Amino acid sequence: MRKFVVFVCICFAMVTQAQNESNLLAFQKNVGGICKWDYDKKAAVVLTFDDWTPGQFPLVVPTLKQYKLVATFFPLTNNIEKTDLGWKSAQKTVENGNELGNHTLTHPDITKLPDEKLETEIEEPITLIEKKVPDNAVISFAYPYGAGAENPQSIEFLRSKGFVGARSVWGMSDYSYNFAKEDDDYYRIHTFGMNEGTKNTQFYEEIQSVIAGGGLLTFLYHSVDDDLNSYHDNWYAQVKLDSLKTQLRFLKTQTKDVWVTTFGNAILYHREASCAKLIENKSDIEKERHFVLYIKNENFKTLVPQTLVVPLSIIVIKTQDEGTYTSVTQNGKEIPIDKQTNSFIQFRAIPTLEKNNNPMEICLKKM
């Protein structure tokens, strides 16, 4: 019986390692690689709310906090300034872990604007948001009416302004991890639009589909109000608060497999993971192992400064009888160990842009 148990344990460890290897990017045998999504989740889901309609701050923001979920809000900055709380509501929204993106000042079709007006519609929200809510870098964009998502000139303009990605208002996700076959694809992200006619079962099915496909799924909401229409939020495609809560409760049950994050974080992570590389330096597995995590893609380095780089989830493969690591540090600062078994160790580390002459060394140590 004892031999059988040992055999089963060894087989389980081999299967677990094989599963890890198949889910890793830039995998190297006996070294490891980069998880496709943060915390080694199977897929990513982003909730987005457009326009800053009257029900979003009083209803949506506290409901997200209740379920410990986050979202990206694409406000019209003029709408923020018209509310009673003004920018205090935007500040509170970001304090809760949400993101504010850019949806222009007045919701025009950006493909029809003269250059000077286009600059105003895009630049002023960036300046306003980053001045009023300094902890929120404006790196995400949502096209009014979806106009511009298929326009190369619009995409190039957004890229030149430092946006890492943009969301449209139509188009079904193909649910696959390789949704960005070229850089422009990050600026025409598809979305599933929610409205009063959307059945909760459709929401559930979309999430199950993206888990199976391993990709990115975004949902688009506009108006949200309660059954009494307390906030008179019937601007566009109203979703009742009870329906939103039902959807969020289901999403919360899927967080074992789904990374629920902001639009900016999802796009940054996918960009980084797709072009980063884990390199092992001289190591002594009896005591410690040393690594550096690099990003070498020139387009990425031009677009994203080191200050905006997000941590990547890393899995390091352990050799047989390598033992247990008690700490992981990067540049001498301890970082949490997310998971450790006999065959691997998982943690999150910040990639270094190759142009940086001071790579942030990762060190795994034993007692």
C-alpha positions, -999 to +999 in steps of 0.1 A: +000+000+000+028+024+009+045+019-025+012+025-042+007+058-023+042+069-032+037+060-068+004+080-069+021+110-053+049+109-079+025+106-108+004+135-094+036+157-091+045+148-127+010+156-140+010+189-121+044+199-135+032+190-170+001+211-166+023+240-154+046+237-183+018+237-208+004+269-193+037+288-193+050+313-217+088+314-227+091+280-209+126+266-203+131+231-190+144+230-154+140+268-152+103+277-156+084+304-173+057+331-171+020+324-163-003+335-191-025+354-166-018+368-131-018+342-103-018+315-130-055+320-136-070+304-167-086+336-182-091+373-175-124+391-172-128+429-172-160+448-162-163+482-179-188+510-173-192+538-197-201+575-195-203+580-157-241+577-157-260+588-125-262+553-110-226+542-114-210+558-084-238+554-058-247+519-069-220+502-089-189+513-069-202+501-035-215+469-050-181+461-065-165+467-031-191+444-015-180+415-037-143+425-036-142+430-074-128+458-095-137+474-128-127+501-153-149+532-156-147+551-188-163+585-178-170+615-198-151+640-177-178+666-182-202+642-165-180+638-134-180+676-130-218+678-132-223+655-102-228+667-066-196+650-054-176+659-085-141+646-085-144+632-049-165+604-064-138+596-089-111+596-062-132+572-041-137+550-071-099+546-076-093+542-039-114+511-041-090+496-067-109+505-098-095+523-129-105+554-147-100+554-184-105+579-211-138+582-230-133+618-243-148+650-230-181+650-249-185+616-266-178+625-303-171+602-332-133+608-331-129+598-367-148+629-378-129+654-357-103+679-371-069+675-355-072+704-331-105+692-317-093+656-315-063+668-294-087+686-270-111+656-267-083+632-258-057+654-240-080+673-216-095+641-200-059+628-194-048+661-178-080+664-157-080+628-145-043+627-136-045+661-119-077+653-099-069+616-093-030+614-093-029+577-084-046+569-116-025+567-148-047+572-179-036+543-201-070+529-213-094+543-239-129+534-249-141+546-283-174+566-283-198+547-305-169+523-312-158+547-340-121+544-346-115+509-336-109+499-372-092+531-382-054+528-384-049+566-380-070+567-348-051+537-334-018+554-341-030+586-325-040+567-293-007+549-292+012+582-295-007+594-264+005+566-243-026+544-243-017+507-240-051+495-253-086+505-263-120+489-261-147+490-288-184+486-283-191+456-305-176+423-317-176+390-298-145+377-282-129+347-298-120+337-262-085+327-272-052+338-255-038+349-288-063+377-293-036+402-302-019+389-333-005+423-340+000+454-319-031+472-334-053+444-320-047+458-285-066+489-297-097+471-310-106+449-280-141+434-285-167+435-257-200+419-247-226+446-243-250+444-213-285+458-214-320+453-200-326+423-224-294+404-214-302+372-196-280+362-167-275+328-184-258+347-213-234+363-188-226+329-172-220+313-207-196+340-217-175+334-186-174+297-191-164+302-227-135+324-219-123+300-192-123+272-218-105+295-243-080+310-219-083+346-232-097+380-223-134+389-220-147+424-214-182+433-205-197+468-213-223+484-190-239+518-192-269+528-170-275+510-137-304+517-113-325+500-087-361+489-090-374+523-079-352+541-105-339+561-075-311+578-096-331+583-128-304+564-146-321+555-178-295+571-201-288+540-221-291+502-219-302+502-183-293+471-162-311+467-129-290+466-097-304+432-087-293+417-121-258+432-117-255+417-082-265+383-095-239+385-122-212+396-098-221+368-074-216+343-102-184+359-113-171+358-077-176+320-077-154+317-108-124+336-094-105+303-088-101+302-126-107+339-136-086+369-129-110+398-125-090+430-131-090+464-147-087+469-184-053+486-181-039+458-159-052+431-182-037+447-213-004+455-196-001+420-183-008+404-216+017+427-234+044+420-208+039+382-206+039+379-244+074+394-247+092+388-213+118+362-206+130+345-174+167+340-173+185+320-147+219+332-136+246+312-118+228+293-090+236+267-063+204+247-059+217+235-025+213+271-012+197+295-036+188+303-072+191+336-091+170+350-120+163+381-139+131+388-157+135+409-189+113+426-214+131+429-248+103+440-271+112+474-286+076+485-292+067+477-256+097+497-242+088+527-263+052+526-251+055+517-214+078+533-189+093+512-161+070+529-136+039+514-152+052+479-156+030+454-136+042+422-118+041+390-137+033+356-121+063+333-124+066+296-119+101+282-113+105+244-119+123+226-091+146+197-096+140+164-078+148+167-041+155+204-044+137+211-012+117+240+001+125+277-004+117+299+026+120+333+009+120+351-025+135+385-029+138+410-058+164+436-054+167+426-018+130+432-011+110+401+000+081+392-022+053+368-013+054+331-023+020+324-038+024+286-040+050+260-035+051+222-041+078+196-045+079+204-082+076+242-085+074+275-067+051+304-078+055+341-071+051+375-087+080+397-099+084+429-118+101+427-152+130+449-161+131+467-193+163+457-211+174+493-216+175+495-178+212+490-167+202+478-133+182+445-137+162+436-106+176+403-095+153+376-082+167+354-055+152+322-041+167+312-007+165+283+016+171+284+054 
